[in-house]
Amino acid sequence: MKPLEMWGGIESTLNRMGDRYINQIEKSGHHKRLNDLQLFKKLGIKKIFYPCLWETVAPRDLDHCDWSYLDERLNELKRLELKVVARLLHHGSGPVYTSLIDPDFPEKFSTYARLFATRYPEVDEYAPIHEITQTARFSCLEGLWYPHLKNETYFFKAIIHQCKATIMAMKEIRRINPRAKFIQTETLGNFFSTEKLKQVAELENNRKWFALDLLCGKVTSAHPLFQNLLQNGIREEEIKWFEENSCSPDIIGVRHTLMSDRFLDEEVSLYPEWTKIEHDKLVYTNVAAVDSGKVENVNPGSILLEAWERYQIPLAITETHILGEREAQMRWLNTTWQLADTLRKQNIQIDAVTSSALLGTFAWHDGESFYNPGAFELHAPSQKPVPTGLALLIKELATNGYSHSPVLKSEGHWETSRRIQWSDRNGDFIRFYHRSDVQPILILGANGVLAQAIASACGSRNIHNRMVRRQELDITDKDSIEGTIDVFRPWAVINAAGFIHIDNEKHTEKVTGALKLAEICGDRNIPLLTFSSDQVFEKHAKASYAESNVSAPENVFDRSEVENEDHVINAHPDALIIRTSAVLDPDSEYCVLEECNISESQLKEIANHCLDLLIDEEKGVVHLLNDGGISHQKFSDCASETMKEKLLTQTEISADHPRRIISVIKSDKQIHPTSSHQAVKKLFDLHLPDDLEQEQYQ
């Protein structure tokens, strides 16, 4: 077998809800950034699943196709020598003039395929319709997508129409390009259940193979779903057509993520209401097996082995993107890659592993309320995508086949013996048991709220960490620093000492200690993250400041902040300095309140973003901020009486070191932990008016 390859893709779902189409490509802004393709190429991927979608080329009818966008994109991919796997329909039901239950759907789709292949004969790999069974399930069995049906008959019809369309499309394509290869991607996972729901689980486990069985001509009278098909009004000659016109894929693309294995349970009271299903007089829940706590193995190994034994067709893992933090995504991709490598040694042909959502994903139901980054993070649709730790891992695996990233040494939550269980959920974090051979992050300032927030974030994300107090480490003493580093062998150091109560800090000690720490970490090539504030800028300006702005200190404390930053960067050019403004912490004894605008930064979100940036190997100065400020008078007016008891004015806190009258920093890198409005609501559970003014400083 040839070496295992890394492939890539971008989330290309274009699903219809009523008369509205939700286009993931537009949500990501990719359609406006040709340079994204160069970023993808630099990852070392060999192929890319690229959207060449029917709905966008011929939205009104097949006689009027607009190829201009694809002309530009496919020409650029050709120039970059990045091989294309063309996706013609991705979780879609087609343009407005058809649907999955339209009897003419196969003819219309194959016509589009012929038009595409005629215009782009150089494209010789196709994944015509993405995840046939899953699309049919969401559209015709669960009613989430158009045509919003909950009917088993239409579920089977939708699969049959898509499979027939795929076969007819490949015939049209191969008339133009006989060497064209066919990749069929499918969601494959196993259904587990209680004893009472064993038959339901068996039905689901047969359904998952149905589309592939049809394409391969395996649905005969002996098929376990054959009688079920007849009972749902599917004519025998319709089924026979697939035996006579079978079109087995050249490669089966397997999508298996943490959510793919499912568990069915009739004890509905143990689970959220939205998991409840009513089917054939049964009421039960359908949840991810990993969340049930009742299934031991959730990696793709068993389903890949099943697929290989069932079809004896080369496989590729065509989706590895999961919802989660940086290290969770990295651990899942690495686990999948290493598993594929192990199975290949058992003579199971797995050609590739795919990072399938390079730009991340948006919520399917509205495309707006939720964003989960991928190999690149989009801080704003107009901004250049920023590579994450996942991008670093993709490049390492594509180049070397392995990675030494320290976050990969710890387990993902799906591998632990104390996984989340729905019946035990009470809002607490999972607790992990750290192995002694795993290098930690060393966190300085254990008594401070920021250090504690970072340690808490590490705990929930299974990132091994050790906190040290000032009594345990004298940051001004070189021997003390080196001795501590020798003991703990950290892979990174976070200096969170003296962050919140900055006005009481001994400035000389702070600067001297920061310099010594930076020198030692720099000499040992240990990543260092430290903190600064908006106090490096002048206080009476009417504009906000970005990382690129020149600092303008106005007093001794401000100058010490600037001096501190300069010393750190000079001693350790790869260090990361995080600047923030005011911090709201719901668990602290008080919160700052002053008659000016502050970009409130939620402490927990800052902690998580700091870990993200550390894993991403970010360097230099970064502003962590929110989308605009909230007038503190408006905040105070909305606060409850109990909350007001915790609010202190600036004069109550300090008269010696006045803070900036306008304290809204901005970012060239557009990193926003949360909006000010949402930060306040989340922290204090306040009812804020929807029209609360969000004052933006440009």
Secondary structure, 3 states (H helix, E strand, C coil): CCCCEEEEECCCCEEEECCEEEEHHHHHCHHHCCCHHHHHHHCCCCEEEEECCHHHHCCCCCCCCCCHHHHHHHHHHHHCCCEEEEEEEECCCCCCCCCCCCCCHHHHHHHHHHHHHHHCCCCCEEEEEECHHHHHHHHHHCCCCCCCCCCHHHHHHHHHHHHHHHHHHHHHHHHHCCCCEEEEEEECCCEEECHHHHHHHHHHHHHCCHHHHHHCCCCCCCCCCHHHHHHCCCCHHHHHHHHHCCCCCCEEEEECCCCCCEEEECCHHHCCHHHEEEECCEEEEEEEHHHHCCCCCCCCHHHHHHHHHHHCCCEEEEECCCCCCHHHHHHHHHHHHHHHHHHHCCCCCEEEEEECCCCCEECCCCCCCCEECCCEECCCCCCCCEECHHHHHHHHHHHHCCCCCHHHHCCCHHHCCCCCCHHHCCCCCCCCCCCCCCCCEEEECCCCHHHHHHHHHHHHCCCCEEEECCCCCCCCCHHHHHHHHHHHCCCEEEECCCCCCHHHCCHHHHHHHHHHHHHHHHHCCCCEEEEEEHHHCCCCCCCCCCCCCCCCCCCHHHHHHHHHHHHHHHHCCCCEEEEECCEECCCCCCEEECCCEECCEEHHHHHHHHHHHHHCCCCEEEECCCCCEEEHHHHHHHCCHHHHCCEEEHHHHCCCCCCCCEECCCCCCCCCCCCHHHHHHHHHCCCCCCCCCCECCC
